[in-house]
């Protein structure tokens, strides 16, 4: 079974329309929920070359990584900092990567758990006792494990996120040059969501046909500037590396559409069109 990956690129200005840390945290939470609901594998925070957004960029990277980390590892992976003051307002993702079961006796073979090394030969996977694991893994960056045996003792093996057929959450990265990233990923179907794009219903069938064996890289603009405005000095260059410019909200009734609103609408339509080809299974698959 082939796995078609879905990546989303967001600008470092994504949180710029709100001013205080509390509201920025709430908005980051809505963004994270949209990414998880529509099974985004990777989110890229790209640089807009506007220095004023550097702080927002770092905050968004931190909050999204925090959201994707299971609750039982957060205190170790993320020492408390002022930027996480309102982290309690972030909504839970409840992906398969965030299991609620904490009893070792209720683990089953095939379960997936994130873990960190607590001391040599011992790994915390979020149950009532650390489990034995002979290999060295990070004590700060979570490693993904699969339960391969539960009796007479728990045995785990390390696996790659990319090997998963079920959706467990998103990976967060930064991209300093979006145009270069688009160029390097020409093997993917690269789409930009823009109010100046072609209405979605006119090219939905073409998108489905064009997908083939390719993954999808979906690019969004910021609260105040769309992608074409952000890259005004490189318009011809970015045009050469985008396959489709899509308007998913034609005749919008408001002057502007917020980024978190655009994510839910645009990724929702994309999910209807190619969602069944994204083979990391979500809940209630049919």
C-alpha positions as CSV (number, residue, x, y, z in Angstrom):
1,X,0.0,0.0,0.0
2,X,1.5,3.3,-1.1
3,X,1.5,6.2,1.4
4,X,0.8,9.7,0.0
5,X,2.2,12.3,2.4
6,X,0.5,15.6,3.1
7,X,2.7,18.6,4.0
8,X,1.5,22.0,4.9
9,X,3.6,25.2,4.7
10,X,2.7,28.2,6.9
11,X,4.4,31.6,7.1
12,X,6.2,32.8,10.2
13,X,3.6,35.6,10.3
14,X,0.8,33.1,11.1
15,X,0.3,34.4,14.6
16,X,0.8,38.1,13.8
17,X,-2.9,39.2,13.8
18,X,-3.1,38.7,17.5
19,X,-0.9,40.6,19.9
20,X,-0.6,38.9,23.3
21,X,0.8,35.5,24.2
22,X,-2.5,34.1,25.4
23,X,-4.3,34.8,22.1
24,X,-1.3,33.6,20.1
25,X,-1.3,30.3,22.1
26,X,-5.0,29.9,21.4
27,X,-4.6,30.5,17.7
28,X,-1.7,28.1,17.5
29,X,-4.0,25.5,19.2
30,X,-6.6,26.0,16.4
31,X,-3.9,25.6,13.8
32,X,-2.6,22.4,15.4
33,X,-6.1,20.9,15.6
34,X,-6.7,21.6,11.9
35,X,-3.4,19.9,11.0
36,X,-4.2,16.8,13.0
37,X,-7.8,16.5,12.0
38,X,-6.8,16.4,8.3
39,X,-3.9,14.0,8.9
40,X,-1.1,16.4,7.9
41,X,2.3,14.5,8.1
42,X,4.6,17.5,8.2
43,X,4.1,21.3,8.8
44,X,6.7,23.7,7.6
45,X,7.0,27.2,9.0
46,X,8.6,29.2,6.2
47,X,10.4,32.6,6.6
48,X,8.9,35.7,5.0
49,X,12.1,37.7,5.4
50,X,10.4,40.1,7.8
51,X,12.5,40.2,11.0
52,X,9.6,41.2,13.2
53,X,8.1,37.7,12.9
54,X,11.1,35.8,14.2
55,X,9.7,35.7,17.7
56,X,6.3,34.5,16.4
57,X,8.1,31.9,14.2
58,X,9.9,30.4,17.2
59,X,6.7,30.5,19.3
60,X,4.7,28.7,16.7
61,X,7.4,26.0,16.2
62,X,7.5,25.5,20.0
63,X,3.7,25.3,20.5
64,X,3.1,22.9,17.6
65,X,5.9,20.6,18.7
66,X,4.5,20.7,22.2
67,X,1.0,19.8,20.9
68,X,2.3,16.8,19.0
69,X,4.2,15.5,22.0
70,X,2.1,13.1,24.2
71,X,1.1,14.6,27.6
72,X,3.1,12.1,29.6
73,X,6.4,13.3,28.1
74,X,5.9,17.1,27.9
75,X,7.4,18.0,31.3
76,X,10.7,16.3,30.4
77,X,10.8,17.3,26.7
78,X,9.8,20.9,27.3
79,X,11.1,22.5,30.5
80,X,8.7,25.3,31.5
81,X,9.5,28.6,29.8
82,X,7.6,31.9,29.6
83,X,6.5,31.0,26.1
84,X,4.6,28.1,27.5
85,X,2.7,30.1,30.1
86,X,-0.6,29.4,28.5
87,X,0.1,25.9,27.2
88,X,-2.8,24.7,29.3
89,X,-5.1,26.4,26.8
90,X,-3.9,24.2,23.9
91,X,-6.6,21.7,22.9
92,X,-5.6,18.0,23.0
93,X,-5.0,16.4,19.7
94,X,-6.1,12.9,20.7
95,X,-4.3,11.3,17.8
96,X,-3.1,7.7,18.0
97,X,0.2,9.1,19.1
98,X,-1.4,10.4,22.3
99,X,-2.7,7.2,24.1
100,X,-4.5,7.7,27.4
101,X,-3.9,4.3,28.8
102,X,-1.2,4.4,31.5
103,X,-1.4,0.9,32.9
104,X,1.4,-1.5,31.7
105,X,-1.0,-4.4,32.3
106,X,-3.4,-3.1,29.6
107,X,-0.9,-2.8,26.8
108,X,-1.4,-5.0,23.8
109,X,1.0,-6.2,21.1
110,X,1.1,-3.7,18.2
111,X,0.4,-0.7,20.4
112,X,2.5,2.4,19.4
113,X,4.1,4.6,22.1
114,X,6.5,7.5,22.2
115,X,9.2,7.2,24.7
116,X,12.4,8.7,26.1
117,X,15.3,7.1,27.9
118,X,15.2,7.7,31.7
119,X,18.5,5.9,32.4
120,X,20.7,3.3,30.7
121,X,18.6,0.4,29.6
122,X,15.3,1.9,30.7
123,X,12.7,3.8,28.6
124,X,9.6,5.8,29.7
125,X,6.7,5.0,27.4
126,X,4.0,6.6,29.5
127,X,2.9,3.6,31.6
128,X,3.3,3.0,35.3
129,X,6.8,1.6,35.0
130,X,9.8,2.1,32.7
131,X,10.5,-0.7,30.3
132,X,13.7,-2.4,29.4
133,X,15.4,-1.4,26.2
134,X,19.1,-2.2,25.5
135,X,19.8,0.4,22.8
136,X,20.7,4.0,23.5
137,X,17.9,6.6,22.6
138,X,17.5,10.2,23.4
139,X,16.5,11.4,26.9
140,X,14.9,14.6,25.5
141,X,13.7,13.9,21.9
142,X,10.9,11.3,21.8
143,X,11.5,8.0,20.0
144,X,8.7,6.0,18.5
145,X,8.3,2.4,19.7
146,X,6.0,-0.5,18.9
147,X,5.0,-3.0,21.6
148,X,6.0,-6.4,20.2
149,X,5.5,-8.5,23.4
150,X,3.6,-8.0,26.6
151,X,4.2,-11.2,28.5
152,X,6.0,-12.3,30.6
153,X,7.6,-8.8,30.2
154,X,7.1,-5.9,27.9
155,X,9.4,-5.9,24.8
156,X,9.5,-2.9,22.5
157,X,11.2,-2.1,19.2
158,X,12.1,1.3,17.7
159,X,10.2,2.2,14.5
160,X,10.1,5.2,12.1
161,X,7.2,7.6,11.9
162,X,7.4,7.2,8.1
163,X,6.7,3.5,8.3
164,X,3.3,4.0,10.0
165,X,0.2,3.2,8.0
166,X,-2.0,4.8,10.7
167,X,-1.9,8.5,11.4
168,X,-0.2,9.4,14.7
169,X,0.4,13.2,14.4
170,X,2.5,15.8,12.6
171,X,6.2,16.6,12.4
172,X,7.1,20.3,12.7
173,X,10.0,21.8,10.8
174,X,11.2,25.2,9.6
175,X,12.1,26.2,6.0
176,X,14.1,29.4,5.5
177,X,13.5,29.5,1.7
178,X,10.1,28.3,0.6
179,X,10.9,28.8,-3.1
180,X,13.9,26.5,-2.8
181,X,11.8,24.0,-0.9
182,X,9.2,24.0,-3.6
183,X,11.9,23.5,-6.2
184,X,13.5,20.6,-4.3
185,X,10.1,18.9,-3.9
186,X,9.0,18.9,-7.6
187,X,8.0,15.3,-7.1
188,X,5.1,16.4,-5.0
189,X,1.9,18.1,-6.1
190,X,2.5,21.6,-5.0
191,X,-0.6,23.8,-4.4
192,X,-1.1,27.3,-3.1
193,X,-4.4,28.4,-1.6
194,X,-5.1,32.0,-2.6
195,X,-8.2,34.1,-3.2
196,X,-6.7,34.9,-6.6
197,X,-6.5,31.2,-7.5
198,X,-8.9,29.1,-9.7
199,X,-12.1,28.2,-7.9
200,X,-11.7,24.7,-6.4
201,X,-14.8,23.2,-8.1
202,X,-13.3,23.9,-11.5
203,X,-10.1,22.0,-11.0
204,X,-11.1,19.4,-8.4
205,X,-11.1,16.6,-11.0
206,X,-7.8,17.7,-12.5
207,X,-6.2,17.7,-9.0
208,X,-7.3,14.1,-8.4
209,X,-6.0,13.0,-11.8
210,X,-2.7,14.8,-11.3
211,X,-2.0,13.3,-7.9
212,X,-0.9,9.9,-9.2
213,X,1.9,8.6,-6.9
214,X,2.8,12.0,-5.6
215,X,2.5,13.5,-2.2
216,X,0.8,16.9,-1.6
217,X,2.5,20.1,-0.5
218,X,-0.1,22.7,0.4
219,X,1.0,26.3,0.9
220,X,-0.9,29.0,2.8
221,X,-0.3,32.8,3.1
222,X,-0.4,34.9,6.2
223,X,-3.1,37.0,7.9
224,X,-2.2,40.2,6.1
225,X,-0.4,39.0,2.9
226,X,-1.0,36.1,0.6
227,X,1.8,34.0,-0.9
228,X,2.1,36.2,-4.0
229,X,2.4,39.3,-1.9
230,X,4.9,37.7,0.5
231,X,7.1,36.8,-2.5
232,X,6.4,39.9,-4.5
233,X,10.1,40.2,-5.5
234,X,10.2,36.6,-6.6
235,X,6.8,36.2,-8.3
236,X,8.1,34.6,-11.5
237,X,10.3,32.2,-9.6
238,X,7.6,30.9,-7.3
239,X,5.1,30.6,-10.2
240,X,7.5,28.2,-11.8
241,X,7.4,25.9,-8.8
242,X,3.7,25.7,-8.1
243,X,1.3,23.3,-9.9
244,X,-2.0,24.8,-8.8
245,X,-3.2,28.1,-7.4
246,X,-6.6,27.3,-5.7
247,X,-9.4,29.5,-4.3
248,X,-11.4,27.3,-1.9
249,X,-13.7,30.2,-0.8
250,X,-14.9,32.0,-3.9
251,X,-17.2,35.0,-3.3
252,X,-16.2,35.1,0.4
253,X,-18.6,37.1,2.5
254,X,-15.9,38.7,4.6
255,X,-13.0,41.0,3.5
256,X,-10.5,38.6,5.0
257,X,-10.4,34.9,6.0
258,X,-8.3,34.0,9.0
259,X,-5.6,31.4,8.6
260,X,-7.1,28.9,10.9
261,X,-10.4,29.2,9.1
262,X,-8.6,28.8,5.7
263,X,-6.9,25.7,7.0
264,X,-10.1,24.0,8.0
265,X,-11.9,24.9,4.8
266,X,-9.1,24.2,2.4
267,X,-7.7,21.0,4.0
268,X,-11.3,19.8,4.3
269,X,-11.9,20.1,0.6
270,X,-8.6,18.6,-0.2
271,X,-9.4,15.7,2.1
272,X,-12.6,15.0,0.2
273,X,-10.7,15.1,-3.1
274,X,-7.6,13.0,-2.3
275,X,-8.2,11.9,1.3
276,X,-8.6,8.3,0.5
277,X,-5.2,8.3,-1.3
278,X,-3.6,9.5,1.9
279,X,-3.0,6.0,3.3
280,X,-2.1,6.9,6.9
281,X,-5.5,5.7,8.3
282,X,-7.4,8.0,10.5
283,X,-10.2,7.1,12.9
284,X,-13.4,5.6,11.5
285,X,-11.8,4.8,8.1
286,X,-14.1,3.3,5.5
